[in-house]
Amino acid sequence: MGRRMEMMRIISLCFFVLAAALTLSVQAAQVRSISERVYSAGQATRGQELYKAQCTECHGNAMEGVSGPPLVGEDFLANWSARPLTNLVDKIQKTMPFTSPGSLSRTQSIDLVAYILQTGKFPAGPTELSEGSLAQVTFPTAARTTATPALTSTGTSLPSPEGNLAELMRAIAFPNANIIFNTQLKDPGAQAKKELAKAPFDYVEWGATVYPGWLAIDQAAVALAESAPLLLTPGRKCQNGRPVPVDRADWKQYVAALVDVGKLAHQLSQKRDYDAFLEISEKLNDACANCHKVYRDKGGAEGSGATRCQ
């Protein structure tokens, strides 16, 4: 009797494993690549009209990337490697266009994705891309490459960049430059100690009371002075997908100018002489503006073209 029960358990287990395998096989068969004619030409035409009206300013007429990232090419495909098409539709619907996020309908977002696929040379088919098929259509798996760590002057390696250039500037240069610019309005040595609200506790407000006045200026100056290795790290991308031009002589010159102002700001800040420090804001503004007009600002004689990096 016991042996018979054992055989029944084995048979049941085999049946379960077989059923699970068949289920996985069916699911795998449902997954399609974007190269398998998953959208229609008419759908891409509707997407093209939307793209012209809503997207060209940031992503370019040919989706090459301007202030926004490119929507075609190796970098785009690597970014979306093996991800379902529904993820791209979700991103477009929730965050685009930049000036009015969330204003596109689901159908419009799907049409835009169809046009993106068409521009990327993925063939159209007889059936429109639909909500029901989005999760079963995936981007191709891109070959993974490991970035070679950058070497410092001492031979040690730097980690690969985490953020793009715009994120780095917003994290370090923007807030710390504003701390220094604010000295045009307020004497750091004359600021009264800020009292914390009793409730609710706020870490940002608390932090401002720990290093107030000139201490905040010291820290901002050091942050700018120490920024060169980050701004010159190979492999970092601009917001528009282009590589940061770390090997260009003018880029190195602009980075050096920012570092020099940071060092001077730190030296003068240590003296706690407000009148002597006032000249720093103008020097810092010049260092920032000289770089921005070439690599950031849109529409200027120098800032429009292949070198633009945001």
C-alpha positions in Angstrom: 0.0 0.0 0.0 2.8 2.4 0.9 4.7 1.7 -2.3 1.5 2.4 -4.3 1.1 5.7 -2.6 4.7 6.6 -3.3 4.2 5.8 -7.0 1.1 8.0 -7.1 3.0 10.9 -5.5 5.8 10.5 -8.1 3.3 10.5 -11.0 1.6 13.6 -9.6 4.9 15.4 -9.3 5.8 14.5 -12.8 2.4 15.8 -14.1 2.9 19.1 -12.2 6.4 19.6 -13.6 5.2 18.8 -17.1 2.2 21.2 -16.8 4.5 24.0 -15.5 6.9 23.4 -18.4 4.1 23.6 -20.9 2.8 26.8 -19.4 6.3 28.4 -19.6 6.6 27.2 -23.2 3.3 28.9 -24.1 4.3 32.1 -22.3 7.7 32.1 -24.1 6.0 31.6 -27.4 3.9 34.7 -26.8 6.9 37.0 -26.4 7.8 38.8 -29.6 10.6 41.1 -30.6 10.1 44.6 -32.0 11.5 43.4 -35.2 8.5 41.1 -35.8 6.2 43.6 -37.5 4.4 44.5 -34.3 2.9 47.9 -35.5 1.2 49.1 -38.7 2.3 51.8 -41.1 -0.9 53.8 -40.6 -0.2 53.8 -36.8 3.3 55.1 -37.4 1.9 57.9 -39.6 -0.3 59.1 -36.8 2.7 58.9 -34.5 4.8 61.0 -36.9 2.3 63.8 -36.9 2.3 63.8 -33.1 6.0 63.7 -33.0 6.4 66.7 -35.2 4.0 68.7 -33.0 5.2 67.6 -29.6 8.7 66.1 -29.7 11.1 67.5 -32.2 12.3 70.4 -30.0 13.8 68.1 -27.5 14.6 64.9 -29.5 15.3 66.4 -33.0 13.8 65.9 -36.4 15.5 62.6 -36.9 15.3 61.5 -33.2 19.0 62.2 -32.9 18.6 63.9 -29.5 18.9 67.6 -28.8 18.2 68.5 -25.2 16.5 65.2 -24.8 18.1 61.8 -25.4 18.1 60.1 -28.8 15.2 57.7 -29.6 17.1 55.7 -32.2 20.5 54.0 -32.4 22.7 51.8 -30.2 22.5 53.9 -27.0 18.7 54.0 -27.2 18.4 50.2 -27.7 21.0 49.5 -25.0 19.0 51.6 -22.5 15.8 49.7 -23.3 17.5 46.3 -23.7 15.1 43.3 -23.2 12.5 45.5 -21.6 8.8 45.2 -22.7 7.4 47.9 -25.0 4.8 48.8 -22.4 7.6 50.4 -20.3 8.4 52.9 -23.1 4.7 53.6 -23.6 4.2 54.2 -19.9 7.2 56.6 -19.8 5.9 58.6 -22.7 2.4 58.8 -21.4 3.4 59.8 -17.8 6.4 62.1 -18.5 6.1 63.6 -22.0 6.1 66.0 -23.5 8.5 67.9 -21.3 6.5 71.1 -21.3 3.2 69.3 -20.5 3.8 65.8 -19.0 0.8 63.5 -18.8 -1.1 65.3 -21.6 -0.9 62.5 -24.1 -3.5 59.7 -24.2 -2.6 56.1 -24.1 -3.4 55.7 -27.8 -1.3 58.7 -28.7 1.6 57.2 -26.7 1.3 53.9 -28.5 1.2 55.7 -31.9 4.4 57.6 -30.9 6.1 54.3 -30.1 5.1 52.9 -33.5 6.8 55.9 -35.2 9.9 55.4 -33.0 10.1 51.8 -34.2 9.6 52.9 -37.8 12.3 55.5 -37.5 14.6 52.9 -36.0 14.1 50.7 -39.2 12.0 48.1 -37.5 9.5 46.9 -40.1 5.7 47.5 -40.0 3.1 44.8 -40.3 -0.6 44.5 -41.0 -1.8 44.8 -37.4 -1.7 47.8 -35.2 0.3 47.7 -31.9 -2.4 47.4 -29.2 -2.6 47.7 -25.4 -3.0 43.9 -25.1 0.2 43.1 -27.0 2.5 45.7 -25.4 3.7 43.5 -22.5 4.5 40.6 -24.9 6.7 42.7 -27.2 10.2 43.4 -26.1 13.3 45.3 -27.2 16.2 43.1 -28.3 18.8 42.2 -25.7 21.8 44.4 -26.2 25.3 43.1 -25.8 26.6 44.2 -22.5 29.9 46.0 -22.4 31.8 46.7 -19.3 33.2 50.2 -19.2 37.0 50.4 -18.6 37.5 52.3 -15.3 39.3 55.6 -15.9 42.8 55.9 -14.5 43.8 58.8 -12.3 47.3 60.4 -12.3 48.3 58.0 -9.5 47.3 54.9 -11.5 44.2 54.1 -9.4 40.9 53.6 -11.2 37.7 55.7 -11.0 34.3 54.0 -10.9 32.1 54.3 -14.0 29.9 57.4 -14.0 26.5 57.0 -12.4 24.6 60.1 -13.6 24.6 62.0 -16.8 26.2 65.4 -17.1 22.9 67.3 -16.4 22.3 65.2 -13.2 25.9 65.8 -12.1 25.6 69.6 -12.6 22.3 69.7 -10.7 23.8 67.7 -7.9 27.0 69.6 -7.4 27.6 72.7 -9.5 24.1 74.2 -9.4 23.4 74.2 -5.7 26.9 75.1 -4.6 27.2 77.9 -7.2 24.0 79.4 -5.9 25.3 79.4 -2.3 28.2 81.5 -3.5 26.0 83.7 -5.7 23.8 84.4 -2.7 26.7 86.3 -1.0 25.8 89.2 -3.3 22.6 89.5 -1.3 23.7 88.5 2.2 26.8 88.7 4.3 27.5 85.2 5.5 29.0 86.5 8.7 26.0 88.6 9.5 23.3 85.9 9.3 21.4 85.2 12.4 21.2 81.6 13.6 18.1 80.0 12.2 15.8 78.4 14.7 14.3 75.1 13.9 10.5 74.6 13.9 9.5 72.4 16.8 7.5 70.0 14.5 7.7 68.3 12.2 11.4 67.6 12.1 13.1 68.5 8.8 16.6 67.2 8.0 17.3 69.8 5.4 16.4 72.7 7.7 18.4 71.0 10.5 21.4 70.6 8.3 21.4 74.3 7.4 21.7 75.1 11.1 24.7 72.8 11.5 26.9 74.6 9.0 25.7 78.1 8.7 27.2 81.4 7.4 30.8 81.1 6.2 30.9 77.4 6.8 28.4 76.9 4.1 30.6 79.1 1.8 33.6 77.0 2.6 31.8 73.8 1.7 30.4 75.2 -1.6 33.8 76.4 -2.6 35.4 73.0 -1.9 32.7 71.2 -3.9 33.4 73.4 -7.0 37.2 73.1 -6.6 37.0 69.3 -6.3 34.6 68.8 -9.3 37.3 68.3 -12.0 37.6 64.5 -11.7 33.9 64.1 -12.0 33.5 66.5 -15.0 36.4 64.8 -16.8 35.5 61.2 -16.1 35.5 59.2 -19.4 32.3 57.4 -20.3 29.8 60.0 -18.9 27.0 60.9 -21.2 25.3 64.2 -21.8 21.5 64.4 -21.2 21.0 64.3 -24.9 22.9 61.0 -25.1 26.1 62.3 -26.5 29.4 61.6 -24.7 30.7 64.4 -22.5 33.6 65.9 -24.5 36.3 65.2 -21.9 39.1 65.1 -24.5 38.4 68.4 -26.1 40.8 71.2 -25.1 38.1 73.8 -24.6 36.2 71.5 -22.3 39.3 71.0 -20.2 39.8 74.7 -20.2 36.3 75.4 -18.9 36.6 72.8 -16.2 39.9 74.2 -15.1 38.4 77.7 -14.9 35.6 76.4 -12.6 38.2 74.7 -10.4 40.3 77.8 -10.2 37.3 79.9 -9.1 36.4 77.3 -6.5 39.9 77.4 -5.1 40.0 81.1 -5.0 36.6 81.2 -3.3 37.8 78.8 -0.7 40.9 80.9 0.0 38.9 84.1 0.4 36.2 82.4 2.4 38.7 81.3 4.9 39.6 85.0 5.5 35.9 85.8 6.4 36.3 89.1 4.6 32.9 89.9 3.0 34.1 92.8 0.9 37.0 90.8 -0.5 34.8 87.9 -1.3 32.2 89.9 -3.4 34.3 89.6 -6.5 34.0 85.8 -6.5 30.4 85.8 -7.8 31.3 87.7 -10.9 34.3 85.4 -11.6 32.1 82.3 -11.0 29.4 83.6 -13.3 32.0 84.2 -16.1 33.4 80.6 -15.7 29.9 79.1 -15.9 28.7 81.3 -18.8 31.7 80.7 -20.9 31.1 77.0 -20.9 27.3 77.2 -21.1 27.2 79.3 -24.3 29.2 76.5 -26.1 27.9 73.3 -24.5 24.6 74.0 -22.9 22.5 77.0 -24.2 20.2 76.4 -27.1 20.0 78.6 -30.1 23.1 80.7 -29.6 25.7 81.0 -32.3 28.1 78.8 -30.4 25.7 76.6 -28.5 23.8 75.2 -31.4 25.3 72.3 -33.3 27.2 69.1 -32.8 29.1 70.2 -29.7 25.9 70.9 -27.6 25.8 68.8 -24.5 23.1 69.2 -21.9 
